[in-house]
Amino acid sequence: MEFGVLGPISAWSDGETIPVGGPRQRCVLGVLLVDLGKEVTVDRLIEYLWDDNPPRTARSVIQVQISHLRRAFPDVIQTTAGGYMAQVQADRVDLHRFRRLVAEAQRAQRPADALLLWDRALSCWRGQPFSGTGSDQLWYAVSQPLLEERWAAIAAWAECAFSLLRYSDIVTRLTPLVREDPLRERLQYLLIAALHRSGQRAAALNVFHETRGYLAKELGVDPSPEVMELYQRILQDSDVVSGEPQSHFNDDSVYSDTEPGGPFSEGSAAPDFQSRNDLPRDIPDFTGREYDLRELLRIGGQAAERAEVAVITGPGGAGKTTLAIHAAHKLAANYPDGQLFIDLYGYTVDREPLAALGALGALLRAVGAEAETLPESLEERSALWRSMIVGKRLLVVLDNAVNFAQVSPLLPASPGSMTLVTTRNDLPGVSGARYFSLDMLSAETSLQLFSTVLGPERVEREQEQAQQVAQLCGGLPLALRIVVGRMLSRPRWTFAHVAQRLGEQQRRFRELRIDGQSVEAVFELSYQSLNTVQRTTFMLLGMMIGSSIDLHGAAALLGEDPPTADDLLQELVSVRLLDESGVDLYRFHDLIGAYARQKALADINSAETEAARLRLADHYLDMADRAADLIGPRGHEYEVSANGASRYRRELTSNKEAVSWFRRHQANLAPAVDFYAALGDGEKAWQLADSLWGFYALHGQTELLVAIQERALSISRAQKNDRGSAVTLIGLGITHCLAGRFELSLKLLNEARDILKVVTDPRGEARVAGNLGVVYERMGRFHDALACFHQVLDYALSVGDVRLSAVQRNNIGMLYLTLGDIPKVVEYSEAALQTDLGDGLPRIAAISLRQLGEASAQQGDFAGAFKKLGEALHYAQITETPQQQIFIHNALGVAQRGAGDTEAAVASHTRALELSEETAQYSGAAEILVELGVTHARAREPGQALLALERARTLAVERSERYMEGRALLAIGQLPRGTVDRATAMAGLSTALTIFRDLRVPLTEEAQTALDRIRDSV
């Protein structure tokens, strides 16, 4: 087993990569390997992982990382008195092998031997040490000193190469390196001298001027005296003798040594280079990937300033090879010295990945080397490969790579070359590479592929069914290609027929198989590359509830602590079997998820998978209950029965965090209710449904909420669970109210009240009364609503529930606003505002201040109205309550209209309507349209006013909102003569008058006056 720290922390056994784990595990292992055989204290590990701000659980996290590392690497890590120590042969760690080779190179007596040793030492490096892990402290204490060792070795190699007159090799290696760190003046000196000695005087002067300009700009200094002296000698075109780099070899040894020193020795010459084109056939109907292709062509078409490397990553079947080959064909003319393609067999049926040694042999033979002359060692073959392609414009495609160790020796170093690497792994250690991560094709691009291959007419005939097929394929290019291949060979097949076949879960993967191509086989290769723990993780994730999962949910599903789950998830992300769609949020591609579920059902016993799913559902129940407490007053008090879920809990401390949690998981919570119901756990089903009610109702998810509540109600009734039935009936009743189904809402709420009376639940009865008040208010039965809200307020005061009392005072204030009793509005709204609610104040304040602002506007105090409404909007925004934001924007429009600014008023009403559409909150839409119509009328825009008011009337009738229907009809009847005919106006005003009389509201008198005016007019 071998380990690497000179680049990403890695491990190999017999050429196979061994997964090390997540960033923390890699960091811990790397630090132990750097101090091989020495104790590393726990305090040092904590400092390297978290700097000065470690979590309270830091020591536990370290113990978890050590435990996982010991599972992966038995007998490597020992516990000491104060920490841990790694025990492994020094030469099996690239850092210690590098240091040994450096020491041997420094002791070597012959320059040719030394040069080979320096080359072997530098080949130990694969990139930045500890890349992607650790903290600033780790960088300064460990990584930076290691890089200084590398720079010193590079300088020593260059000095040795100079003594052997290897000027071209120096130019090839140092040109990209000095661009990494232009302040390395010794390397700049060596590069300039080598360029001059190799006959590239202009290039040498150009490097000098770049160096001098950079030093002046960054440090305000000139180059060192040695570099300046070298510059003067180049200007005079004199032989660079006195300033030549000096090595520890004497002159005799430098110039008398003619023994071969590897492929670059003075006594040997590289074979003649042969140009060839090995690229596979390009597909004529390449579709999509426009941005990635454009970027590849841009990079490949640039001036030859560096050796370009592009790494194309993605899951199996994403079209990596297709893109690479297509781009290579388009770039071929830019690389006249050859276009080479080699399959590295990283993921291939019945084939082991091709070792770097064998791959170099194939590449060398491709460019003219004889098989019998190839060196035996990897280092020598890599050196020969680089020497043969120096100065060549060569394009190389390394397809199906498995890891960095396989790719690194194959990468050309000569400026003017370009390498395209395709891989399913992250491959993060390739220094200077451009990365292209391929996602799935969009629905539009998928249809474009269908049209390109099958013809546009065939797609246009079945547009909807073609979209369904694309969706079932999940945008996976391989799946789409297999589908079009089958449809090409079966011209009578329709998209509807294909959709039907793909829609049958048990046969989907059989349908995605053709002529040796199989989506399932592609996934299987990735799956087989996992170890046992990773496979179990992959399968259990396939059984997740819903379509996504966050870190804490995954910890619950897997039965692991969050730090351990984090490492397991990252391992799957790194091999592209799992997508990280957001911070600590994960999801499967549709087909990979289906494959994971299929594997789980086949290979894990049902008891284990159901236990895992129950842990996840309990986690959702626990978190939803806590989040619901932060969002608003709860109608019922009960302890949720999510046993053990606190182990996986994420702490929520504010309304904003609670709303964010619900938004992130809303697509998973409804399936969790279904899971409980299917499991027969009615108690948890209704508890979760009740916890979801507040968020879903406030964010316009009414139809989804109906489905959730009905599922919970069904299981509660089946199990004769009166409490669950009553709670769910309340939630279902108010949901139907939000959807405008008021009569059904009243029926459900009254049924809930009857149950709660039987089980003696006064708090539940109060909740029913409050919700009945909301329904009555929407129906225009304001006095009935007022009685209900007073009943709830009395209950809240009797039990000392200040939060509930504040809510009811606001509700009562709202009704008095409609009834025109401004003193009562101020009394109740200010009482709610002054309630000591702590973190719950902003939500109450948003409502109280809106109502006080509307009261100020009705009294003509517009400055006061704007101030209060502005404060209300601020509170509504910080609590992320779209419903209140809608009402506040509308109220602002009313105040602006009253102040004479009708243009601003129209903008405010329009913004309220836009928010209503964006959030699917339609309960106030009719009211907003009425106010918009009145504002247009005030602005002398009767045509616009009539449009808005007709829409308001139609919506109010649909939703049985009689008060808003009456207001719309009143406003239409008051439009200027000629906007509507006299008979229509009179009929509308008569209906409005009847509605207002029935509801006993102040607008009765205004409607009567308007009707009399029309009757008296001629």
PyMOL commands that set and color helices and strands:
alter all, ss='L'
color gray80, all
select helices_A, chain A and resi 23-34+42-50+58-72+90-92+94-107+111-122+136-163+167-180+185-197+201-218+225-235+251-256+290-300+320-334+356-366+371-373+378-388+404-410+443-454+456-461+463-473+477-489+495-503+505-511+519-528+532-541+551-558+562-574+590-603+606-631+645-648+655-679+682-698+702-718+722-738+742-759+762-779+782-799+802-819+822-833+838-858+862-878+882-898+902-918+925-938+942-958+962-973+982-999+1003-1016
alter helices_A, ss='H'
color red, helices_A
select strands_A, chain A and resi 2-4+10-13+16-17+40-41+77-79+83-86+308-313+339-343+395-401+418-423+434-437+513-514+517-518+549-550+579-582+585-587
alter strands_A, ss='S'
color yellow, strands_A
deselect
rebuild
show_as cartoon
